[in-house]
C-alpha cells in the first residue's frame, strides 16, 4: 500500500468521525434523539474501533513496509558492494590480461629470436657437418697414407734389420779373419800390428797387400752402470778384447774412459778409469786405438 493511499484512509476516518458527531448533534434535536444518539454512539464506537484497527493494520503494514525497505536497501548495498567487487575484479583481470599480453609479446619476440638462433645454428651445423665430412674424408685418406707409410717403414725397417745383421755378420767374419791374420803373422814371425792385408777370393792366392791392414773403429753404447763399473753393448764378436780402453763421449763432449776387464760375445764390462763428467746409460763408446789414441 502506498503512502498516499494510507493518508487518504486516515483522512477518510477523520471525516467519518466528524460527520458522525455532526449527525449525532443533529439527531439529538429530534424527538427520539436519545435512542438515536445511543444508536449513533454505538455506530461511532464501532467505527472508531474499526478505524483504530485500520490504523493499527496500516501501522503494521507501514512497519513491514519499512522493514522490507530496509531489507531492500541492505540488498541494494550488498549488490552495490558486489558490483564494486566485480568491477575491481574486472579491473584486476584487465590488468592481468594486459600483463599477459605483454608477456605474450615478449615470449613471441623471444621465440622469434630463438628461431633465428636455431636457424643460424642449423646453418652452422650444416657448414660444420660439411667441413667434418671433408675432414673425415681427408683423415681417411691420411690414415690410408699413414698405413701405407707404416707398411713401407716396416718394410724398410725389416730391410735395415737384415742389413744390420749382415753388417754384424760381416764384421764378425772380418774380426775372425783379422784374428786369423794376426795368428798367421805371429806364426811367420811378423808383427801383428803391421801385418799386411791378405787378399782372399778365387785367383787371389799368394797376393799380399803392400800396406798394413787398418782396423775398423769399434762403437757401442753404455747399457748399464753400477758404481765405477759399466757394461757396453759390444763384445768379442765385435773385436773387443780384455784391457781394451774405450772412450766415453756424449755428443761432441768427452765424458771419460772405460778399461775392459770382462768380455763376452755380445757385451763387455769394465771399470771407469777416468771421467770429467758422470757417465750415463746410452752414452756412446769407441775404442781408443781406433781413434789413434794410446792409454
BELBEL-V866267 format. One record per backbone hydrogen bond with DSSP energy under -1.0 kcal/mol. NH is the residue of the N-H (numbers start at 1). CO is the residue of the C=O. If there is no record, write none. Layout:
nh=NH co=CO
nh=NH co=CO
This chain:
nh=6 co=2
nh=7 co=3
nh=8 co=4
nh=9 co=5
nh=10 co=6
nh=11 co=7
nh=12 co=8
nh=13 co=9
nh=14 co=10
nh=15 co=11
nh=16 co=12
nh=17 co=13
nh=18 co=14
nh=19 co=15
nh=20 co=16
nh=21 co=17
nh=22 co=18
nh=23 co=19
nh=24 co=20
nh=25 co=21
nh=26 co=22
nh=27 co=23
nh=28 co=24
nh=30 co=27
nh=36 co=32
nh=37 co=33
nh=38 co=34
nh=39 co=35
nh=40 co=36
nh=41 co=37
nh=42 co=38
nh=43 co=39
nh=44 co=40
nh=45 co=41
nh=46 co=42
nh=47 co=43
nh=48 co=44
nh=49 co=45
nh=50 co=46
nh=51 co=47
nh=52 co=48
nh=53 co=49
nh=54 co=50
nh=55 co=51
nh=56 co=52
nh=57 co=53
nh=58 co=54
nh=59 co=55
nh=60 co=56
nh=61 co=57
nh=62 co=58
nh=63 co=59
nh=64 co=60
nh=65 co=61
nh=66 co=62
nh=67 co=63
nh=68 co=64
nh=69 co=65
nh=70 co=66
nh=71 co=67
nh=72 co=68
nh=73 co=69
nh=74 co=70
nh=75 co=71
nh=76 co=72
nh=77 co=73
nh=78 co=74
nh=79 co=75
nh=80 co=76
nh=81 co=77
nh=82 co=78
nh=83 co=79
nh=84 co=80
nh=85 co=81
nh=86 co=82
nh=87 co=83
nh=88 co=84
nh=89 co=85
nh=90 co=86
nh=91 co=87
nh=92 co=88
nh=93 co=89
nh=94 co=90
nh=95 co=91
nh=96 co=92
nh=97 co=93
nh=98 co=94
nh=99 co=95
nh=100 co=96
nh=101 co=97
nh=102 co=98
nh=103 co=99
nh=104 co=100
nh=105 co=101
nh=106 co=102
nh=107 co=103
nh=108 co=104
nh=109 co=105
nh=110 co=106
nh=111 co=107
nh=112 co=108
nh=113 co=109
nh=114 co=110
nh=115 co=111
nh=116 co=112
nh=117 co=113
nh=118 co=114
nh=119 co=115
nh=120 co=116
nh=121 co=117
nh=122 co=118
nh=123 co=119
nh=124 co=120
nh=125 co=121
nh=126 co=122
nh=127 co=123
nh=128 co=124
nh=129 co=125
nh=130 co=126
nh=131 co=127
nh=132 co=128
nh=133 co=129
nh=134 co=130
nh=135 co=131
nh=136 co=132
nh=137 co=133
nh=138 co=134
nh=139 co=135
nh=140 co=136
nh=141 co=137
nh=142 co=138
nh=143 co=139
nh=144 co=140
nh=145 co=141
nh=146 co=142
nh=147 co=143
nh=148 co=144
nh=149 co=145
nh=150 co=146
nh=151 co=147
nh=152 co=148
nh=153 co=149
nh=154 co=150
nh=155 co=151
nh=156 co=152
nh=157 co=153
nh=158 co=154
nh=159 co=155
nh=160 co=156
nh=161 co=157
nh=162 co=158
nh=163 co=159
nh=164 co=160
nh=165 co=161
nh=166 co=162
nh=167 co=163
nh=168 co=164
nh=169 co=165
nh=170 co=166
nh=171 co=167
nh=172 co=168
nh=173 co=169
nh=174 co=170
nh=175 co=171
nh=176 co=172
nh=177 co=173
nh=178 co=174
nh=179 co=175
nh=180 co=176
nh=181 co=177
nh=182 co=178
nh=183 co=179
nh=184 co=180
nh=185 co=181
nh=186 co=182
nh=187 co=183
nh=188 co=184
nh=189 co=186
nh=190 co=185
nh=195 co=192
nh=197 co=211
nh=199 co=207
nh=204 co=201
nh=207 co=204
nh=209 co=197
nh=213 co=195
nh=220 co=285
nh=222 co=283
nh=223 co=231
nh=224 co=231
nh=226 co=229
nh=229 co=226
nh=230 co=270
nh=231 co=224
nh=232 co=268
nh=233 co=221
nh=236 co=264
nh=237 co=265
nh=238 co=235
nh=239 co=236
nh=240 co=235
nh=243 co=260
nh=244 co=241
nh=246 co=258
nh=247 co=286
nh=248 co=256
nh=249 co=284
nh=250 co=253
nh=253 co=250
nh=255 co=248
nh=256 co=248
nh=257 co=274
nh=258 co=246
nh=259 co=271
nh=260 co=244
nh=261 co=269
nh=262 co=269
nh=264 co=267
nh=268 co=232
nh=269 co=262
nh=270 co=230
nh=271 co=259
nh=272 co=228
nh=273 co=257
nh=274 co=257
nh=276 co=255
nh=277 co=255
nh=282 co=222
nh=283 co=280
nh=284 co=249
nh=285 co=220
nh=286 co=247
nh=287 co=218
nh=288 co=245
nh=292 co=289
nh=293 co=288
